[in-house]
């Protein structure tokens, strides 16, 4: 399957919108009371997911910013390689966690009642 640049940009834009929606919902507490911690000092599950997605999004933005600067010859090659490697690691981690969540959900669905 051949993917064009416009398709890739559209998919990236859609994924960013979904991540921003999740972050805004968890940050404002709209996710409901599911996963709320009993201890006020410990964060809820939705807060931890929101913070993790926020960190992943920020890392991607940093990588894009340094890449843009490198294209304009305003960034060092070492900074470019480091930021792109960090963004790639973050993306791979998010994808791995997503895959594990989907697998766990499928296992739960298969359980007999």
Biopython code that builds the backbone (N, CA, C, O; Angstrom):
import numpy as np
from Bio.PDB.StructureBuilder import StructureBuilder

atoms = [
    (1, "UNK", "N", (0.833, -1.172, 0.000)),
    (1, "UNK", "CA", (0.000, 0.000, 0.000)),
    (1, "UNK", "C", (0.884, 1.243, 0.000)),
    (1, "UNK", "O", (1.786, 1.372, 0.827)),
    (2, "UNK", "N", (0.625, 2.132, -0.909)),
    (2, "UNK", "CA", (1.381, 3.359, -1.020)),
    (2, "UNK", "C", (0.619, 4.468, -0.295)),
    (2, "UNK", "O", (-0.573, 4.671, -0.524)),
    (3, "UNK", "N", (1.320, 5.176, 0.575)),
    (3, "UNK", "CA", (0.716, 6.269, 1.323)),
    (3, "UNK", "C", (1.286, 7.582, 0.818)),
    (3, "UNK", "O", (2.502, 7.751, 0.723)),
    (4, "UNK", "N", (0.398, 8.503, 0.499)),
    (4, "UNK", "CA", (0.852, 9.803, 0.035)),
    (4, "UNK", "C", (1.143, 10.699, 1.235)),
    (4, "UNK", "O", (0.756, 10.403, 2.366)),
    (5, "UNK", "N", (1.821, 11.780, 0.961)),
    (5, "UNK", "CA", (2.148, 12.728, 2.026)),
    (5, "UNK", "C", (0.876, 13.340, 2.604)),
    (5, "UNK", "O", (0.785, 13.546, 3.814)),
    (6, "UNK", "N", (-0.093, 13.628, 1.764)),
    (6, "UNK", "CA", (-1.336, 14.233, 2.269)),
    (6, "UNK", "C", (-2.108, 13.256, 3.147)),
    (6, "UNK", "O", (-2.727, 13.675, 4.125)),
    (7, "UNK", "N", (-2.087, 11.958, 2.821)),
    (7, "UNK", "CA", (-2.746, 10.971, 3.662)),
    (7, "UNK", "C", (-2.041, 10.858, 5.010)),
    (7, "UNK", "O", (-2.692, 10.762, 6.051)),
    (8, "UNK", "N", (-0.733, 10.871, 4.989)),
    (8, "UNK", "CA", (0.032, 10.787, 6.233)),
    (8, "UNK", "C", (-0.211, 12.023, 7.097)),
    (8, "UNK", "O", (-0.377, 11.910, 8.311)),
    (9, "UNK", "N", (-0.233, 13.188, 6.481)),
    (9, "UNK", "CA", (-0.479, 14.419, 7.229)),
    (9, "UNK", "C", (-1.889, 14.424, 7.814)),
    (9, "UNK", "O", (-2.092, 14.878, 8.940)),
    (10, "UNK", "N", (-2.852, 13.926, 7.064)),
    (10, "UNK", "CA", (-4.225, 13.852, 7.545)),
    (10, "UNK", "C", (-4.339, 12.889, 8.721)),
    (10, "UNK", "O", (-5.011, 13.188, 9.708)),
    (11, "UNK", "N", (-3.690, 11.740, 8.618)),
    (11, "UNK", "CA", (-3.713, 10.772, 9.714)),
    (11, "UNK", "C", (-3.042, 11.339, 10.958)),
    (11, "UNK", "O", (-3.522, 11.140, 12.074)),
    (12, "UNK", "N", (-1.933, 12.044, 10.766)),
    (12, "UNK", "CA", (-1.229, 12.657, 11.894)),
    (12, "UNK", "C", (-2.111, 13.723, 12.564)),
    (12, "UNK", "O", (-2.178, 13.797, 13.791)),
    (13, "UNK", "N", (-2.778, 14.535, 11.756)),
    (13, "UNK", "CA", (-3.660, 15.574, 12.283)),
    (13, "UNK", "C", (-4.812, 14.949, 13.071)),
    (13, "UNK", "O", (-5.163, 15.437, 14.145)),
    (14, "UNK", "N", (-5.401, 13.876, 12.547)),
    (14, "UNK", "CA", (-6.494, 13.205, 13.235)),
    (14, "UNK", "C", (-6.032, 12.610, 14.561)),
    (14, "UNK", "O", (-6.732, 12.719, 15.568)),
    (15, "UNK", "N", (-4.867, 11.988, 14.569)),
    (15, "UNK", "CA", (-4.330, 11.403, 15.794)),
    (15, "UNK", "C", (-4.038, 12.482, 16.835)),
    (15, "UNK", "O", (-4.248, 12.270, 18.030)),
    (16, "UNK", "N", (-3.561, 13.622, 16.386)),
    (16, "UNK", "CA", (-3.286, 14.728, 17.305)),
    (16, "UNK", "C", (-4.577, 15.244, 17.917)),
    (16, "UNK", "O", (-4.617, 15.550, 19.109)),
    (17, "UNK", "N", (-5.622, 15.346, 17.125)),
    (17, "UNK", "CA", (-6.924, 15.800, 17.647)),
    (17, "UNK", "C", (-7.466, 14.839, 18.695)),
    (17, "UNK", "O", (-7.977, 15.267, 19.730)),
    (18, "UNK", "N", (-7.356, 13.546, 18.431)),
    (18, "UNK", "CA", (-7.837, 12.550, 19.389)),
    (18, "UNK", "C", (-7.043, 12.643, 20.682)),
    (18, "UNK", "O", (-7.624, 12.627, 21.768)),
    (19, "UNK", "N", (-5.722, 12.742, 20.579)),
    (19, "UNK", "CA", (-4.885, 12.845, 21.780)),
    (19, "UNK", "C", (-5.199, 14.114, 22.561)),
    (19, "UNK", "O", (-5.257, 14.083, 23.790)),
    (20, "UNK", "N", (-5.400, 15.219, 21.873)),
    (20, "UNK", "CA", (-5.726, 16.474, 22.562)),
    (20, "UNK", "C", (-7.087, 16.387, 23.247)),
    (20, "UNK", "O", (-7.278, 16.936, 24.332)),
    (21, "UNK", "N", (-8.034, 15.693, 22.606)),
    (21, "UNK", "CA", (-9.356, 15.526, 23.219)),
    (21, "UNK", "C", (-9.238, 14.698, 24.483)),
    (21, "UNK", "O", (-9.841, 15.036, 25.501)),
    (22, "UNK", "N", (-8.471, 13.619, 24.434)),
    (22, "UNK", "CA", (-8.288, 12.769, 25.612)),
    (22, "UNK", "C", (-7.603, 13.553, 26.730)),
    (22, "UNK", "O", (-7.990, 13.457, 27.894)),
    (23, "UNK", "N", (-6.598, 14.317, 26.369)),
    (23, "UNK", "CA", (-5.879, 15.107, 27.370)),
    (23, "UNK", "C", (-6.797, 16.134, 28.007)),
    (23, "UNK", "O", (-6.774, 16.320, 29.224)),
    (24, "UNK", "N", (-7.606, 16.803, 27.193)),
    (24, "UNK", "CA", (-8.497, 17.822, 27.758)),
    (24, "UNK", "C", (-9.569, 17.184, 28.630)),
    (24, "UNK", "O", (-9.943, 17.755, 29.654)),
    (25, "UNK", "N", (-10.070, 16.017, 28.248)),
    (25, "UNK", "CA", (-11.081, 15.350, 29.065)),
    (25, "UNK", "C", (-10.517, 14.885, 30.394)),
    (25, "UNK", "O", (-11.152, 15.064, 31.433)),
    (26, "UNK", "N", (-9.340, 14.295, 30.375)),
    (26, "UNK", "CA", (-8.764, 13.806, 31.621)),
    (26, "UNK", "C", (-8.283, 14.950, 32.491)),
    (26, "UNK", "O", (-8.339, 14.864, 33.718)),
    (27, "UNK", "N", (-7.819, 16.005, 31.879)),
    (27, "UNK", "CA", (-7.345, 17.147, 32.649)),
    (27, "UNK", "C", (-8.470, 17.885, 33.347)),
    (27, "UNK", "O", (-8.264, 18.472, 34.409)),
    (28, "UNK", "N", (-9.664, 17.863, 32.759)),
    (28, "UNK", "CA", (-10.804, 18.571, 33.335)),
    (28, "UNK", "C", (-11.687, 17.648, 34.165)),
    (28, "UNK", "O", (-12.691, 18.087, 34.726)),
    (29, "UNK", "N", (-11.318, 16.376, 34.246)),
    (29, "UNK", "CA", (-12.089, 15.454, 35.054)),
    (29, "UNK", "C", (-13.381, 15.019, 34.403)),
    (29, "UNK", "O", (-14.276, 14.554, 35.110)),
    (30, "UNK", "N", (-13.530, 15.143, 33.097)),
    (30, "UNK", "CA", (-14.752, 14.766, 32.423)),
    (30, "UNK", "C", (-14.827, 13.277, 32.166)),
    (30, "UNK", "O", (-15.852, 12.782, 31.697)),
    (31, "UNK", "N", (-13.772, 12.560, 32.459)),
    (31, "UNK", "CA", (-13.751, 11.128, 32.211)),
    (31, "UNK", "C", (-14.626, 10.370, 33.195)),
    (31, "UNK", "O", (-14.781, 9.156, 33.068)),
    (32, "UNK", "N", (-15.192, 11.052, 34.162)),
    (32, "UNK", "CA", (-16.076, 10.397, 35.113)),
    (32, "UNK", "C", (-15.324, 9.936, 36.340)),
    (32, "UNK", "O", (-14.153, 10.262, 36.537)),
    (33, "UNK", "N", (-16.020, 9.172, 37.160)),
    (33, "UNK", "CA", (-15.413, 8.748, 38.414)),
    (33, "UNK", "C", (-14.680, 7.430, 38.289)),
    (33, "UNK", "O", (-14.129, 6.948, 39.278)),
    (34, "UNK", "N", (-14.652, 6.826, 37.107)),
    (34, "UNK", "CA", (-13.945, 5.564, 36.928)),
    (34, "UNK", "C", (-12.460, 5.798, 37.147)),
    (34, "UNK", "O", (-11.876, 6.705, 36.554)),
    (35, "UNK", "N", (-11.866, 5.005, 37.972)),
    (35, "UNK", "CA", (-10.432, 5.087, 38.201)),
    (35, "UNK", "C", (-10.038, 6.157, 39.207)),
    (35, "UNK", "O", (-8.848, 6.425, 39.369)),
    (36, "UNK", "N", (-10.990, 6.777, 39.887)),
    (36, "UNK", "CA", (-10.653, 7.791, 40.875)),
    (36, "UNK", "C", (-10.003, 7.138, 42.080)),
    (36, "UNK", "O", (-10.503, 6.142, 42.604)),
    (37, "UNK", "N", (-8.919, 7.686, 42.503)),
    (37, "UNK", "CA", (-8.188, 7.133, 43.635)),
    (37, "UNK", "C", (-8.873, 7.536, 44.928)),
    (37, "UNK", "O", (-9.462, 8.613, 45.018)),
    (38, "UNK", "N", (-8.796, 6.666, 45.931)),
    (38, "UNK", "CA", (-9.372, 6.976, 47.225)),
    (38, "UNK", "C", (-8.494, 7.949, 47.984)),
    (38, "UNK", "O", (-8.994, 8.790, 48.731)),
    (39, "UNK", "N", (-7.197, 7.842, 47.798)),
    (39, "UNK", "CA", (-6.251, 8.717, 48.469)),
    (39, "UNK", "C", (-6.119, 10.005, 47.662)),
    (39, "UNK", "O", (-5.754, 9.946, 46.489)),
    (40, "UNK", "N", (-6.404, 11.164, 48.249)),
    (40, "UNK", "CA", (-6.316, 12.417, 47.486)),
    (40, "UNK", "C", (-4.905, 12.773, 47.042)),
    (40, "UNK", "O", (-4.727, 13.602, 46.149)),
    (41, "UNK", "N", (-3.890, 12.150, 47.664)),
    (41, "UNK", "CA", (-2.511, 12.445, 47.292)),
    (41, "UNK", "C", (-2.048, 11.636, 46.077)),
    (41, "UNK", "O", (-1.058, 11.998, 45.441)),
    (42, "UNK", "N", (-2.749, 10.544, 45.748)),
    (42, "UNK", "CA", (-2.347, 9.727, 44.605)),
    (42, "UNK", "C", (-3.229, 10.067, 43.405)),
    (42, "UNK", "O", (-4.433, 10.275, 43.558)),
    (43, "UNK", "N", (-2.648, 10.122, 42.238)),
    (43, "UNK", "CA", (-3.427, 10.487, 41.045)),
    (43, "UNK", "C", (-4.328, 9.347, 40.605)),
    (43, "UNK", "O", (-4.052, 8.181, 40.885)),
    (44, "UNK", "N", (-5.407, 9.692, 39.913)),
    (44, "UNK", "CA", (-6.295, 8.671, 39.371)),
    (44, "UNK", "C", (-5.681, 8.107, 38.091)),
    (44, "UNK", "O", (-4.735, 8.665, 37.536)),
    (45, "UNK", "N", (-6.240, 6.996, 37.641)),
    (45, "UNK", "CA", (-5.746, 6.353, 36.429)),
    (45, "UNK", "C", (-5.894, 7.278, 35.235)),
    (45, "UNK", "O", (-4.990, 7.374, 34.405)),
    (46, "UNK", "N", (-7.036, 7.963, 35.144)),
    (46, "UNK", "CA", (-7.249, 8.865, 34.010)),
    (46, "UNK", "C", (-6.280, 10.042, 34.036)),
    (46, "UNK", "O", (-5.859, 10.520, 32.983)),
    (47, "UNK", "N", (-5.922, 10.514, 35.235)),
    (47, "UNK", "CA", (-4.930, 11.587, 35.333)),
    (47, "UNK", "C", (-3.555, 11.112, 34.866)),
    (47, "UNK", "O", (-2.834, 11.840, 34.184)),
    (48, "UNK", "N", (-3.199, 9.872, 35.245)),
    (48, "UNK", "CA", (-1.906, 9.342, 34.824)),
    (48, "UNK", "C", (-1.858, 9.170, 33.301)),
    (48, "UNK", "O", (-0.843, 9.474, 32.675)),
    (49, "UNK", "N", (-2.941, 8.688, 32.711)),
    (49, "UNK", "CA", (-2.984, 8.531, 31.258)),
    (49, "UNK", "C", (-2.902, 9.895, 30.584)),
    (49, "UNK", "O", (-2.175, 10.069, 29.606)),
    (50, "UNK", "N", (-3.646, 10.853, 31.107)),
    (50, "UNK", "CA", (-3.616, 12.203, 30.535)),
    (50, "UNK", "C", (-2.235, 12.826, 30.607)),
    (50, "UNK", "O", (-1.776, 13.439, 29.643)),
    (51, "UNK", "N", (-1.569, 12.672, 31.748)),
    (51, "UNK", "CA", (-0.219, 13.222, 31.898)),
    (51, "UNK", "C", (0.770, 12.534, 30.962)),
    (51, "UNK", "O", (1.653, 13.179, 30.397)),
    (52, "UNK", "N", (0.617, 11.231, 30.805)),
    (52, "UNK", "CA", (1.509, 10.491, 29.910)),
    (52, "UNK", "C", (1.308, 10.918, 28.463)),
    (52, "UNK", "O", (2.277, 11.108, 27.729)),
    (53, "UNK", "N", (0.058, 11.070, 28.054)),
    (53, "UNK", "CA", (-0.215, 11.523, 26.686)),
    (53, "UNK", "C", (0.289, 12.950, 26.469)),
    (53, "UNK", "O", (0.789, 13.278, 25.393)),
    (54, "UNK", "N", (0.157, 13.787, 27.482)),
    (54, "UNK", "CA", (0.658, 15.159, 27.389)),
    (54, "UNK", "C", (2.176, 15.147, 27.198)),
    (54, "UNK", "O", (2.703, 15.890, 26.370)),
    (55, "UNK", "N", (2.871, 14.317, 27.954)),
    (55, "UNK", "CA", (4.321, 14.209, 27.833)),
    (55, "UNK", "C", (4.717, 13.692, 26.455)),
    (55, "UNK", "O", (5.665, 14.190, 25.847)),
    (56, "UNK", "N", (3.985, 12.686, 25.962)),
    (56, "UNK", "CA", (4.269, 12.131, 24.631)),
    (56, "UNK", "C", (4.037, 13.184, 23.552)),
    (56, "UNK", "O", (4.834, 13.311, 22.622)),
    (57, "UNK", "N", (2.956, 13.930, 23.674)),
    (57, "UNK", "CA", (2.664, 14.975, 22.692)),
    (57, "UNK", "C", (3.737, 16.061, 22.719)),
    (57, "UNK", "O", (4.180, 16.520, 21.666)),
    (58, "UNK", "N", (4.152, 16.468, 23.901)),
    (58, "UNK", "CA", (5.195, 17.486, 24.020)),
    (58, "UNK", "C", (6.513, 17.004, 23.412)),
    (58, "UNK", "O", (7.216, 17.775, 22.758)),
    (59, "UNK", "N", (6.845, 15.731, 23.628)),
    (59, "UNK", "CA", (8.062, 15.172, 23.041)),
    (59, "UNK", "C", (8.016, 15.180, 21.520)),
    (59, "UNK", "O", (9.015, 15.468, 20.861)),
    (60, "UNK", "N", (6.848, 14.859, 20.967)),
    (60, "UNK", "CA", (6.684, 14.912, 19.513)),
    (60, "UNK", "C", (6.826, 16.327, 18.981)),
    (60, "UNK", "O", (7.447, 16.550, 17.942)),
    (61, "UNK", "N", (6.248, 17.280, 19.698)),
    (61, "UNK", "CA", (6.371, 18.678, 19.279)),
    (61, "UNK", "C", (7.820, 19.151, 19.335)),
    (61, "UNK", "O", (8.271, 19.884, 18.455)),
    (62, "UNK", "N", (8.555, 18.728, 20.380)),
    (62, "UNK", "CA", (9.967, 19.108, 20.485)),
    (62, "UNK", "C", (10.759, 18.534, 19.313)),
    (62, "UNK", "O", (11.599, 19.215, 18.725)),
    (63, "UNK", "N", (10.482, 17.285, 18.984)),
    (63, "UNK", "CA", (11.158, 16.657, 17.854)),
    (63, "UNK", "C", (10.878, 17.375, 16.548)),
    (63, "UNK", "O", (11.778, 17.576, 15.734)),
    (64, "UNK", "N", (9.621, 17.763, 16.351)),
    (64, "UNK", "CA", (9.261, 18.497, 15.137)),
    (64, "UNK", "C", (9.916, 19.873, 15.110)),
    (64, "UNK", "O", (10.355, 20.338, 14.058)),
    (65, "UNK", "N", (9.978, 20.519, 16.264)),
    (65, "UNK", "CA", (10.584, 21.846, 16.338)),
    (65, "UNK", "C", (12.069, 21.798, 15.990)),
    (65, "UNK", "O", (12.560, 22.629, 15.226)),
    (66, "UNK", "N", (12.775, 20.830, 16.548)),
    (66, "UNK", "CA", (14.200, 20.710, 16.257)),
    (66, "UNK", "C", (14.412, 20.307, 14.794)),
    (66, "UNK", "O", (15.360, 20.765, 14.156)),
    (67, "UNK", "N", (13.536, 19.455, 14.265)),
    (67, "UNK", "CA", (13.643, 19.070, 12.851)),
    (67, "UNK", "C", (13.464, 20.278, 11.950)),
    (67, "UNK", "O", (14.188, 20.434, 10.966)),
    (68, "UNK", "N", (12.509, 21.128, 12.277)),
    (68, "UNK", "CA", (12.285, 22.338, 11.492)),
    (68, "UNK", "C", (13.493, 23.266, 11.572)),
    (68, "UNK", "O", (13.892, 23.857, 10.569)),
    (69, "UNK", "N", (14.072, 23.395, 12.755)),
    (69, "UNK", "CA", (15.262, 24.225, 12.905)),
    (69, "UNK", "C", (16.445, 23.649, 12.130)),
    (69, "UNK", "O", (17.250, 24.390, 11.566)),
    (70, "UNK", "N", (16.539, 22.309, 12.110)),
    (70, "UNK", "CA", (17.642, 21.676, 11.388)),
    (70, "UNK", "C", (17.508, 21.905, 9.886)),
    (70, "UNK", "O", (18.512, 22.074, 9.195)),
    (71, "UNK", "N", (16.299, 21.914, 9.383)),
    (71, "UNK", "CA", (16.089, 22.179, 7.960)),
    (71, "UNK", "C", (16.554, 23.587, 7.612)),
    (71, "UNK", "O", (17.085, 23.829, 6.528)),
    (72, "UNK", "N", (16.347, 24.512, 8.547)),
    (72, "UNK", "CA", (16.763, 25.897, 8.339)),
    (72, "UNK", "C", (18.215, 26.130, 8.777)),
    (72, "UNK", "O", (18.651, 27.279, 8.855)),
    (73, "UNK", "N", (18.966, 25.067, 9.060)),
    (73, "UNK", "CA", (20.359, 25.140, 9.509)),
    (73, "UNK", "C", (20.521, 25.950, 10.789)),
    (73, "UNK", "O", (21.508, 26.667, 10.954)),
    (74, "UNK", "N", (19.551, 25.835, 11.693)),
    (74, "UNK", "CA", (19.611, 26.549, 12.967)),
    (74, "UNK", "C", (19.821, 25.614, 14.157)),
    (74, "UNK", "O", (19.880, 26.071, 15.298)),
    (75, "UNK", "N", (19.934, 24.294, 13.899)),
    (75, "UNK", "CA", (20.104, 23.330, 14.991)),
    (75, "UNK", "C", (21.290, 22.419, 14.697)),
    (75, "UNK", "O", (21.637, 22.171, 13.542)),
    (76, "UNK", "N", (21.897, 21.934, 15.762)),
    (76, "UNK", "CA", (23.012, 20.999, 15.622)),
    (76, "UNK", "C", (22.495, 19.628, 15.228)),
    (76, "UNK", "O", (21.360, 19.264, 15.533)),
    (77, "UNK", "N", (23.327, 18.890, 14.559)),
    (77, "UNK", "CA", (22.971, 17.537, 14.145)),
    (77, "UNK", "C", (22.745, 16.639, 15.361)),
    (77, "UNK", "O", (21.862, 15.781, 15.346)),
    (78, "UNK", "N", (23.531, 16.833, 16.400)),
    (78, "UNK", "CA", (23.385, 16.030, 17.609)),
    (78, "UNK", "C", (22.027, 16.276, 18.263)),
    (78, "UNK", "O", (21.375, 15.332, 18.710)),
    (79, "UNK", "N", (21.595, 17.540, 18.321)),
    (79, "UNK", "CA", (20.281, 17.856, 18.882)),
    (79, "UNK", "C", (19.163, 17.232, 18.056)),
    (79, "UNK", "O", (18.179, 16.731, 18.601)),
    (80, "UNK", "N", (19.323, 17.267, 16.750)),
    (80, "UNK", "CA", (18.329, 16.685, 15.856)),
    (80, "UNK", "C", (18.212, 15.186, 16.089)),
    (80, "UNK", "O", (17.107, 14.664, 16.235)),
    (81, "UNK", "N", (19.331, 14.500, 16.123)),
    (81, "UNK", "CA", (19.319, 13.045, 16.300)),
    (81, "UNK", "C", (18.732, 12.677, 17.661)),
    (81, "UNK", "O", (17.945, 11.736, 17.766)),
    (82, "UNK", "N", (19.108, 13.408, 18.689)),
    (82, "UNK", "CA", (18.595, 13.129, 20.028)),
    (82, "UNK", "C", (17.092, 13.334, 20.108)),
    (82, "UNK", "O", (16.381, 12.483, 20.642)),
    (83, "UNK", "N", (16.598, 14.450, 19.587)),
    (83, "UNK", "CA", (15.163, 14.732, 19.682)),
    (83, "UNK", "C", (14.341, 13.768, 18.842)),
    (83, "UNK", "O", (13.261, 13.355, 19.264)),
    (84, "UNK", "N", (14.828, 13.401, 17.664)),
    (84, "UNK", "CA", (14.099, 12.444, 16.823)),
    (84, "UNK", "C", (14.110, 11.065, 17.474)),
    (84, "UNK", "O", (13.101, 10.361, 17.436)),
    (85, "UNK", "N", (15.227, 10.670, 18.066)),
    (85, "UNK", "CA", (15.298, 9.371, 18.753)),
    (85, "UNK", "C", (14.352, 9.337, 19.948)),
    (85, "UNK", "O", (13.688, 8.328, 20.188)),
    (86, "UNK", "N", (14.290, 10.436, 20.697)),
    (86, "UNK", "CA", (13.366, 10.508, 21.835)),
    (86, "UNK", "C", (11.918, 10.439, 21.369)),
    (86, "UNK", "O", (11.103, 9.752, 21.984)),
    (87, "UNK", "N", (11.594, 11.135, 20.302)),
    (87, "UNK", "CA", (10.234, 11.105, 19.771)),
    (87, "UNK", "C", (9.878, 9.704, 19.276)),
    (87, "UNK", "O", (8.756, 9.237, 19.475)),
    (88, "UNK", "N", (10.835, 9.038, 18.632)),
    (88, "UNK", "CA", (10.589, 7.680, 18.147)),
    (88, "UNK", "C", (10.383, 6.717, 19.314)),
    (88, "UNK", "O", (9.489, 5.872, 19.267)),
    (89, "UNK", "N", (11.192, 6.837, 20.351)),
    (89, "UNK", "CA", (11.050, 5.984, 21.523)),
    (89, "UNK", "C", (9.698, 6.207, 22.190)),
    (89, "UNK", "O", (9.035, 5.248, 22.586)),
    (90, "UNK", "N", (9.292, 7.449, 22.315)),
    (90, "UNK", "CA", (8.000, 7.759, 22.917)),
    (90, "UNK", "C", (6.861, 7.178, 22.092)),
    (90, "UNK", "O", (5.927, 6.596, 22.643)),
    (91, "UNK", "N", (6.935, 7.334, 20.779)),
    (91, "UNK", "CA", (5.901, 6.787, 19.908)),
    (91, "UNK", "C", (5.834, 5.274, 20.017)),
    (91, "UNK", "O", (4.745, 4.708, 20.107)),
    (92, "UNK", "N", (6.982, 4.613, 20.011)),
    (92, "UNK", "CA", (6.998, 3.159, 20.145)),
    (92, "UNK", "C", (6.421, 2.705, 21.478)),
    (92, "UNK", "O", (5.741, 1.682, 21.547)),
    (93, "UNK", "N", (6.689, 3.458, 22.532)),
    (93, "UNK", "CA", (6.140, 3.134, 23.847)),
    (93, "UNK", "C", (4.628, 3.288, 23.863)),
    (93, "UNK", "O", (3.918, 2.423, 24.376)),
    (94, "UNK", "N", (4.134, 4.379, 23.307)),
    (94, "UNK", "CA", (2.684, 4.611, 23.260)),
    (94, "UNK", "C", (1.998, 3.523, 22.438)),
    (94, "UNK", "O", (0.937, 3.035, 22.827)),
    (95, "UNK", "N", (2.585, 3.141, 21.319)),
    (95, "UNK", "CA", (2.007, 2.091, 20.480)),
    (95, "UNK", "C", (2.009, 0.756, 21.223)),
    (95, "UNK", "O", (1.034, 0.009, 21.145)),
    (96, "UNK", "N", (3.082, 0.449, 21.937)),
    (96, "UNK", "CA", (3.150, -0.802, 22.690)),
    (96, "UNK", "C", (2.097, -0.844, 23.791)),
    (96, "UNK", "O", (1.455, -1.874, 23.997)),
    (97, "UNK", "N", (1.919, 0.258, 24.493)),
    (97, "UNK", "CA", (0.902, 0.318, 25.542)),
    (97, "UNK", "C", (-0.489, 0.182, 24.930)),
    (97, "UNK", "O", (-1.341, -0.525, 25.468)),
    (98, "UNK", "N", (-0.716, 0.853, 23.817)),
    (98, "UNK", "CA", (-2.012, 0.743, 23.143)),
    (98, "UNK", "C", (-2.293, -0.694, 22.748)),
    (98, "UNK", "O", (-3.406, -1.182, 22.939)),
    (99, "UNK", "N", (-1.296, -1.379, 22.198)),
    (99, "UNK", "CA", (-1.470, -2.768, 21.791)),
    (99, "UNK", "C", (-1.784, -3.658, 22.991)),
    (99, "UNK", "O", (-2.619, -4.558, 22.900)),
    (100, "UNK", "N", (-1.115, -3.405, 24.116)),
    (100, "UNK", "CA", (-1.383, -4.192, 25.324)),
    (100, "UNK", "C", (-2.796, -3.939, 25.847)),
    (100, "UNK", "O", (-3.468, -4.869, 26.294)),
    (101, "UNK", "N", (-3.244, -2.701, 25.793)),
    (101, "UNK", "CA", (-4.603, -2.380, 26.246)),
    (101, "UNK", "C", (-5.627, -3.073, 25.357)),
    (101, "UNK", "O", (-6.611, -3.619, 25.856)),
    (102, "UNK", "N", (-5.410, -3.057, 24.067)),
    (102, "UNK", "CA", (-6.336, -3.725, 23.140)),
    (102, "UNK", "C", (-6.346, -5.223, 23.389)),
    (102, "UNK", "O", (-7.412, -5.839, 23.393)),
    (103, "UNK", "N", (-5.186, -5.815, 23.596)),
    (103, "UNK", "CA", (-5.110, -7.244, 23.883)),
    (103, "UNK", "C", (-5.831, -7.582, 25.187)),
    (103, "UNK", "O", (-6.557, -8.574, 25.258)),
    (104, "UNK", "N", (-5.635, -6.770, 26.203)),
    (104, "UNK", "CA", (-6.320, -6.999, 27.485)),
    (104, "UNK", "C", (-7.833, -6.879, 27.315)),
    (104, "UNK", "O", (-8.587, -7.677, 27.872)),
    (105, "UNK", "N", (-8.274, -5.888, 26.552)),
    (105, "UNK", "CA", (-9.704, -5.718, 26.302)),
    (105, "UNK", "C", (-10.274, -6.939, 25.576)),
    (105, "UNK", "O", (-11.349, -7.423, 25.930)),
    (106, "UNK", "N", (-9.566, -7.431, 24.574)),
    (106, "UNK", "CA", (-10.017, -8.611, 23.842)),
    (106, "UNK", "C", (-10.061, -9.837, 24.749)),
    (106, "UNK", "O", (-10.972, -10.656, 24.631)),
    (107, "UNK", "N", (-9.098, -9.974, 25.643)),
    (107, "UNK", "CA", (-9.112, -11.088, 26.596)),
    (107, "UNK", "C", (-10.305, -10.991, 27.532)),
    (107, "UNK", "O", (-10.931, -12.004, 27.846)),
    (108, "UNK", "N", (-10.622, -9.801, 27.973)),
    (108, "UNK", "CA", (-11.779, -9.619, 28.854)),
    (108, "UNK", "C", (-13.076, -9.955, 28.131)),
    (108, "UNK", "O", (-13.968, -10.582, 28.703)),
    (109, "UNK", "N", (-13.176, -9.540, 26.881)),
    (109, "UNK", "CA", (-14.374, -9.830, 26.102)),
    (109, "UNK", "C", (-14.562, -11.339, 25.902)),
    (109, "UNK", "O", (-15.698, -11.809, 25.847)),
    (110, "UNK", "N", (-13.476, -12.099, 25.793)),
    (110, "UNK", "CA", (-13.543, -13.543, 25.589)),
    (110, "UNK", "C", (-13.908, -14.324, 26.835)),
    (110, "UNK", "O", (-14.246, -15.504, 26.743)),
    (111, "UNK", "N", (-13.847, -13.679, 28.023)),
    (111, "UNK", "CA", (-14.130, -14.384, 29.266)),
    (111, "UNK", "C", (-15.594, -14.796, 29.332)),
    (111, "UNK", "O", (-16.483, -14.028, 28.962)),
    (112, "UNK", "N", (-15.836, -16.011, 29.806)),
    (112, "UNK", "CA", (-17.236, -16.422, 29.969)),
    (112, "UNK", "C", (-17.870, -15.710, 31.163)),
    (112, "UNK", "O", (-17.207, -15.379, 32.146)),
    (113, "UNK", "N", (-19.139, -15.495, 31.041)),
    (113, "UNK", "CA", (-19.850, -14.768, 32.126)),
    (113, "UNK", "C", (-20.393, -15.754, 33.126)),
    (113, "UNK", "O", (-21.020, -15.355, 34.108)),
]
sb = StructureBuilder()
sb.init_structure("model")
sb.init_model(0)
sb.init_chain("A")
sb.init_seg("    ")
for serial, (resi, resn, name, xyz) in enumerate(atoms, 1):
    if name == "N":
        sb.init_residue(resn, " ", resi, " ")
    sb.init_atom(name, np.array(xyz, "f"), 0.0, 1.0, " ", f" {name:<3s}", serial, name[0])
structure = sb.get_structure()
